[in-house]
Amino acid sequence: MSLPNAYLTSFKNTGDILTAMQGAQAPDRFTTKFLEGLGFGSSNDRAMANVLKALQFIDENGVPMRRYHEYLDQTQSAAILAAGIRDAYEDLFRINKNAHQMSTSDVKNKMKTLSEGQFTDRVLTQMAGTFTTLVKSADFSPDAAQAQERRTQPDAQERDQGPDRMEPISPAGARESRIGDLVYNINIHLPESRDPAVYNALFKSLREHLG
């Protein structure tokens, strides 16, 4: 069953906490003290840490993960949150691909079926409320999902502008040079970059120094 047992006991500050996170630098660890620094010192707000773990924003020790850092980019934050919700509530979306459009009552009923009596009615109410509250700050539109995919995967044009277009080089990144009868090999470890200018500069330097 892919239903997180983490839930909020109060929903009124959820959107404000998410907004405050975007406006602050990612902490070394997401702690109660960090939440208080954002202006949320209520004991009810502390449950947000467990919810963020379920969304894969932070690990079990509270250390921000990649998704947390991506969320700080406000041009994609709503889509990042949507991706986290889909992962955390995978079974719910398996039952209804548009689970984010369901009412709190419908979500609760689906969760009750999925959990097979594992949670009390009160807990199910809080779990369903947590889900529908998070959904309000997320963007599940196809356009947002596609834009997010484009940000994380280089497109065909960028791949065409890679080192193979610039300079013949072996798949292993090795280049052979000769001085008189002496032959030596240079292994090139290409940096990870989606900017063609990085490769342009690299191979220009190689041509100048190695001929």
Contacts in CASP RR format, 6 or more apart in sequence:
PFRMAT RR
TARGET T0000
AUTHOR 0000-0000-0000
METHOD contacts of the structure
MODEL  1
MSLPNAYLTSFKNTGDILTAMQGAQAPDRFTTKFLEGLGFGSSNDRAMAN
VLKALQFIDENGVPMRRYHEYLDQTQSAAILAAGIRDAYEDLFRINKNAH
QMSTSDVKNKMKTLSEGQFTDRVLTQMAGTFTTLVKSADFSPDAAQAQER
RTQPDAQERDQGPDRMEPISPAGARESRIGDLVYNINIHLPESRDPAVYN
ALFKSLREHLG
1 91 0 8 1.000
1 114 0 8 1.000
1 115 0 8 1.000
1 116 0 8 1.000
1 118 0 8 1.000
2 88 0 8 1.000
2 89 0 8 1.000
2 90 0 8 1.000
2 91 0 8 1.000
3 89 0 8 1.000
3 91 0 8 1.000
3 92 0 8 1.000
3 111 0 8 1.000
3 114 0 8 1.000
3 115 0 8 1.000
3 127 0 8 1.000
4 51 0 8 1.000
4 54 0 8 1.000
4 88 0 8 1.000
4 89 0 8 1.000
4 127 0 8 1.000
5 119 0 8 1.000
5 127 0 8 1.000
6 47 0 8 1.000
6 50 0 8 1.000
6 51 0 8 1.000
6 53 0 8 1.000
6 54 0 8 1.000
6 130 0 8 1.000
7 47 0 8 1.000
7 51 0 8 1.000
7 123 0 8 1.000
7 126 0 8 1.000
7 127 0 8 1.000
7 129 0 8 1.000
7 130 0 8 1.000
8 14 0 8 1.000
8 44 0 8 1.000
8 47 0 8 1.000
8 48 0 8 1.000
8 51 0 8 1.000
8 126 0 8 1.000
8 129 0 8 1.000
8 130 0 8 1.000
8 133 0 8 1.000
9 44 0 8 1.000
9 47 0 8 1.000
9 126 0 8 1.000
10 42 0 8 1.000
10 44 0 8 1.000
10 45 0 8 1.000
11 129 0 8 1.000
11 130 0 8 1.000
11 133 0 8 1.000
13 40 0 8 1.000
13 42 0 8 1.000
13 44 0 8 1.000
13 45 0 8 1.000
14 48 0 8 1.000
14 133 0 8 1.000
14 134 0 8 1.000
14 137 0 8 1.000
15 133 0 8 1.000
15 136 0 8 1.000
15 137 0 8 1.000
16 40 0 8 1.000
17 35 0 8 1.000
17 38 0 8 1.000
17 40 0 8 1.000
17 45 0 8 1.000
17 48 0 8 1.000
18 77 0 8 1.000
18 81 0 8 1.000
18 137 0 8 1.000
20 38 0 8 1.000
20 39 0 8 1.000
20 40 0 8 1.000
21 38 0 8 1.000
21 68 0 8 1.000
21 71 0 8 1.000
21 72 0 8 1.000
22 71 0 8 1.000
22 72 0 8 1.000
22 74 0 8 1.000
22 77 0 8 1.000
23 72 0 8 1.000
24 38 0 8 1.000
26 64 0 8 1.000
26 68 0 8 1.000
26 69 0 8 1.000
26 72 0 8 1.000
27 34 0 8 1.000
27 64 0 8 1.000
28 63 0 8 1.000
29 58 0 8 1.000
29 61 0 8 1.000
29 62 0 8 1.000
29 63 0 8 1.000
30 49 0 8 1.000
30 52 0 8 1.000
30 57 0 8 1.000
30 58 0 8 1.000
30 62 0 8 1.000
30 63 0 8 1.000
30 64 0 8 1.000
30 68 0 8 1.000
31 49 0 8 1.000
31 62 0 8 1.000
32 41 0 8 1.000
32 46 0 8 1.000
32 49 0 8 1.000
35 41 0 8 1.000
35 45 0 8 1.000
35 46 0 8 1.000
35 48 0 8 1.000
35 49 0 8 1.000
40 48 0 8 1.000
49 58 0 8 1.000
49 62 0 8 1.000
51 130 0 8 1.000
51 134 0 8 1.000
52 58 0 8 1.000
52 62 0 8 1.000
52 68 0 8 1.000
53 59 0 8 1.000
53 60 0 8 1.000
53 62 0 8 1.000
54 88 0 8 1.000
55 67 0 8 1.000
55 81 0 8 1.000
55 84 0 8 1.000
55 85 0 8 1.000
55 87 0 8 1.000
55 88 0 8 1.000
55 134 0 8 1.000
56 65 0 8 1.000
56 67 0 8 1.000
56 84 0 8 1.000
56 87 0 8 1.000
56 88 0 8 1.000
57 64 0 8 1.000
57 65 0 8 1.000
57 67 0 8 1.000
57 68 0 8 1.000
57 71 0 8 1.000
57 84 0 8 1.000
58 64 0 8 1.000
58 65 0 8 1.000
58 68 0 8 1.000
59 65 0 8 1.000
67 80 0 8 1.000
67 83 0 8 1.000
67 84 0 8 1.000
70 76 0 8 1.000
70 80 0 8 1.000
71 77 0 8 1.000
71 80 0 8 1.000
71 81 0 8 1.000
73 80 0 8 1.000
76 144 0 8 1.000
76 147 0 8 1.000
76 148 0 8 1.000
76 151 0 8 1.000
78 137 0 8 1.000
78 138 0 8 1.000
78 139 0 8 1.000
78 144 0 8 1.000
79 138 0 8 1.000
79 139 0 8 1.000
79 144 0 8 1.000
79 145 0 8 1.000
79 147 0 8 1.000
79 148 0 8 1.000
80 148 0 8 1.000
81 134 0 8 1.000
81 137 0 8 1.000
81 138 0 8 1.000
81 139 0 8 1.000
82 100 0 8 1.000
82 138 0 8 1.000
82 139 0 8 1.000
82 140 0 8 1.000
82 144 0 8 1.000
82 145 0 8 1.000
83 145 0 8 1.000
83 148 0 8 1.000
85 100 0 8 1.000
85 131 0 8 1.000
85 134 0 8 1.000
85 135 0 8 1.000
85 138 0 8 1.000
86 93 0 8 1.000
86 140 0 8 1.000
89 99 0 8 1.000
89 131 0 8 1.000
91 114 0 8 1.000
92 99 0 8 1.000
92 107 0 8 1.000
92 110 0 8 1.000
92 111 0 8 1.000
92 114 0 8 1.000
92 131 0 8 1.000
93 99 0 8 1.000
95 110 0 8 1.000
95 114 0 8 1.000
96 102 0 8 1.000
96 110 0 8 1.000
99 107 0 8 1.000
99 110 0 8 1.000
99 131 0 8 1.000
100 135 0 8 1.000
100 138 0 8 1.000
100 140 0 8 1.000
102 110 0 8 1.000
102 132 0 8 1.000
103 132 0 8 1.000
104 128 0 8 1.000
104 129 0 8 1.000
104 131 0 8 1.000
104 132 0 8 1.000
105 128 0 8 1.000
107 128 0 8 1.000
107 129 0 8 1.000
107 131 0 8 1.000
107 132 0 8 1.000
108 124 0 8 1.000
108 125 0 8 1.000
108 127 0 8 1.000
108 128 0 8 1.000
108 129 0 8 1.000
111 119 0 8 1.000
111 124 0 8 1.000
111 127 0 8 1.000
111 128 0 8 1.000
111 131 0 8 1.000
112 119 0 8 1.000
112 124 0 8 1.000
115 124 0 8 1.000
119 127 0 8 1.000
154 194 0 8 1.000
158 194 0 8 1.000
158 196 0 8 1.000
161 196 0 8 1.000
161 199 0 8 1.000
162 196 0 8 1.000
162 199 0 8 1.000
163 169 0 8 1.000
163 190 0 8 1.000
163 199 0 8 1.000
163 202 0 8 1.000
163 203 0 8 1.000
166 199 0 8 1.000
166 200 0 8 1.000
166 203 0 8 1.000
167 203 0 8 1.000
167 206 0 8 1.000
167 207 0 8 1.000
169 175 0 8 1.000
169 188 0 8 1.000
172 187 0 8 1.000
173 187 0 8 1.000
173 188 0 8 1.000
173 189 0 8 1.000
173 190 0 8 1.000
174 185 0 8 1.000
174 186 0 8 1.000
174 187 0 8 1.000
174 188 0 8 1.000
175 185 0 8 1.000
175 186 0 8 1.000
175 188 0 8 1.000
175 206 0 8 1.000
175 210 0 8 1.000
176 183 0 8 1.000
176 184 0 8 1.000
176 185 0 8 1.000
176 186 0 8 1.000
177 183 0 8 1.000
177 184 0 8 1.000
177 185 0 8 1.000
177 186 0 8 1.000
177 210 0 8 1.000
177 211 0 8 1.000
178 184 0 8 1.000
186 210 0 8 1.000
188 202 0 8 1.000
188 206 0 8 1.000
190 199 0 8 1.000
190 202 0 8 1.000
191 198 0 8 1.000
191 202 0 8 1.000
193 199 0 8 1.000
END
